[in-house]
């Protein structure tokens, strides 16, 4: 029998619903902004500074806000899961915490260090910080950060069992996990086209998954004993 109180389920559903809605809106905002304001292909820090439009960093704001939102979403999922499946949701929450710590640091550095140094013309050593440089330390952090988010979605996918929304949600979480983990491997091969193709797929798969999570939690907000069921042993 689950040790989670029945009163926790509706509260978790409300938190989960609104977290999923916010995650969907933030992801779509990131997708639109990143496709609208596209920096030129990397040709060195001097060329980047000369052609830089600070609107290229606009997508970093929703991406930064997405990290704490996902923490709330995974925490809601963990609270809504019976004891039998909470090992998976706890592990997913831990992976999501690693993602949040990495990407929050990453995007804040871009908006603070890179932006202010570009504005002031202080370019020495800045190439290793600038995200558009696909060989920079902070693009590597970007890859591993979203890799941990992918591990998180892959880890929690088995707790969604059954047909309908749960089935599609499980498939999308698995697809996101495979895509993100594969993206970490592709980044090592230094193939920009594959990286951007993966980002394009993520811009579709991830908001679709968070949208279904919102629907999933919405359908259970009034249920006194709803549960995300663990997969059978």
Buried (B, 14 or more C-beta within 10 A) or exposed (E): EBEBEEEEBBBBBBBBBBBBBBBBBBBBBBBBBBEEBEBEEBEEBEEBBEEBEEEBBBBBBBBBBBBEBBBBBBBBBBBBBBEBBBEBBBBBBBBBBBBBBBBBBBBEBBBEBBBEBBEEEEBEEBBEBBBBBBEBBBBBBBBBBBBBBBBBBBBBBBBBBEEEBBEBBBBBBBBBBBBBBBBBEBBEEEEEEBBEEBBEBBBEBBBBBBBBBBBBBBBBBEEEEBBBBBEEE
